[in-house]
Amino acid sequence: LFIAVLFVYLPATNQHNAYAQLSSPDNNNKTLFTTGSATTQVKPDKVTVSLGVETTNAKAKAALAANSELMNKIINALKIAGVKENETSTSSFTITPNRDYTIDKNQGRLIGFTVSNSIQIDSNNVNKTSEWIDTAVSSGANNVNSIYFSLSDKKLDNIKKQLLNEAIENAKEKADIAASALGLKIVGIRAVTIDQPT
């Protein structure tokens, strides 16, 4: 996070006059421009895992039945492993016909169907991630699509507030050092610009 601050200054002996001049639109106060920054490293408190099952059979009904059986087994195993019911949702489901174009080069000969079914786990229990993947794979999952660690909205908001305070203090400290070296006195803030990642 970066913050830019315009500090108003006058010679140190004129401190009382400075505040009076700040109230006048025609004041001749000088400004000192400084920037402050703050960074931090935090551990994620949220994980999103996408995994699924892919089954193939000559008949769509059979491929779907096998897929449903495996997915139910995976979901039940994950619940036993600690995944809450409201932490899982279906992320994708497709039934794709398989064709052999070596037999029919124009349209391809239909030789079966592939059913793909994926679920998504959204949880704050990040320490369980590897255990849940092991559980799903051992229960029949043959696709682990993605694993994404992130910050919850509440934690991200708290971190932004903390960094904002630290960046402002950093800018103020720089201004005080510069003003002192020049024999000046900081008497107020004229403008603040905040640049923070979204």
N, C-alpha and C positions, 0 to 999 in steps of 0.2 A: 504494500500500500504506500502510495506517495501523496504528499500534501504540500501545497505551495502556500506561503503566507506572506502578505505584505505588512510589515511592521512600520508604525509611525515613530519617528525619532526626532529629537532636538538635542542640542548641547545639554549636558547634564545639569548645568546651572539654571536652566530655564524650564524646569519640570512643571511648575505651576502654570506658566503661560501656555504650555503645550495643550493642556486639557481645554483651555479657553479657546484656543485656535481651532481645535478639532470640531467645535460646534459651528464654526464659521465656514460657509461654502467657498470663501476666497482665501482659506488658510494657505500658508506657504510651507507647511510641514514637509519634511523629506520622508522618503520611504526606503526601507531596507527589505530586499526580497531574499527569502531563504526557503529551502525545501527540506522537508522532513520525511523520513521513511521508516517503515517497520515491517519486519518479516517474522514468520514463525513456522515451525514444523509441528504438525499434529497428526495423531493417529486417526484413521477413519473409524467411524462408529456406525457405518451402514454398509451392507453388502448386497449386491444383486447378482444372482446366479441363474443362468439359463441352461437347462439341460433337457434331453428328450430321448425318445425312442423311435426308431425307424424299423418297420417290418415290411417284408415283401412276400407276396403269394400270388399264385395264378389267378385267384379270385379275390375281388375287392372285399367281399364280406369276410373272408378268412383272414386277410391281412389286417382288416379293421378289428376283428375279434382278438387276434393275437396282440395287437398294439394296445387295445384297451385293457387287456389282462395284465400286460407288463406295466403299463402306466399306473394302474390301481395298486399293483404290488410296490412300485417305487414310492408312490405317495404315502401308502400305509407305513412303509419302512422309515420314511423321512419323519413322519409324525412321531413314531416311536423314538427316533433319534433327537427329537426336540423341536422340529419345525412346527410352528403353530398353523392352524387351519387358515387363518386370515393372512398368512405370509406367502401363500402360494396362489398362483393364477395361471390359466392357460395363456401362453404367449403366441402360439401358432399351431395350426392344424391343417394338413394338406393330404389329399389323395391324388397320386400322380400315376397315370397309365404308363407302363413300360412297353416300348416297341423295339422290335428287332429289324433294323433297316438293311441287314445283310440278306434277309429273306425277301422283303418288299422295299425296294429303294425309294419308292414314291411316298407311300403313306406309312410304311413300316408295319410289321405284323405285331398285333397285340399279344404280348406274352405274359402279362401280369400287372400287378399294381403295387405301388409303394405307399405306405401310410407313414407320415411323419407327424409326431405329436411332441410339442415342447411345453414345458412349464417354466415359470419364473418364480424364484424365491427372493423376496425382499425382506431383509431382517436386520435388526440391530445387533444380533448375536454373531459378530464377525469371527470370534474365536472358534466357532463351530464349522466354518466353511469347509475345511479339508475333510472333516468327518462326514459331513453331509454329502460331499461329492463321492467319497468312498462308498457310502451307504447306497447312493443312487446307482452307481455303476455295478456294484455287486448284486443289486436287485434287478438289473436288466437294462439300465440306461446305456445306450451306445453312442450318444452324442452329448458332449459338454460344449455348448455353444459359446458361452462367454462368462467371465467372472469380473465384476466391476466393484471396486471399493470406493466409497464416497463419504461425504459428511452429511449428517442430517441437517435440516433447515435450522433447527434450534441451535445446534453447535456452531454452524457456519455464521449465524447472526451474532452469537456471543464473541466469536473470534474477530469478526469485522469491527465490532465495537471496541474490543481490546486494542486492536492494531491502530484504529483511528486515534485513540487516546495517546498511544505510544508515538505515533507519527507527529502529532501536534507538539508533544513534549520535546521531541527531537528537533523540530523546527524552532521552537522557542529557545532551546539551549544554544543552537547555532547563532541565533540572532543576538542573544545576550553576550556571547563570546565576541562576536564581530563588533557590536556596539561598544563594549568595554575597551577593546583594543583601539577604537577610534575616538575614545573619549566622549561617547554619546550616551543617551539615555532612551531606552525603549519606553514609550508612553501609551501605546495602544496598538490595536490591530486594524488595518484598513480593509483587507480582503483576505479571504481564504478560498483556495481551490482544492477540491478533493478528487483524486484519481484513484479509484479502487477497482479491482477486477470484479466482474459479475459472476 
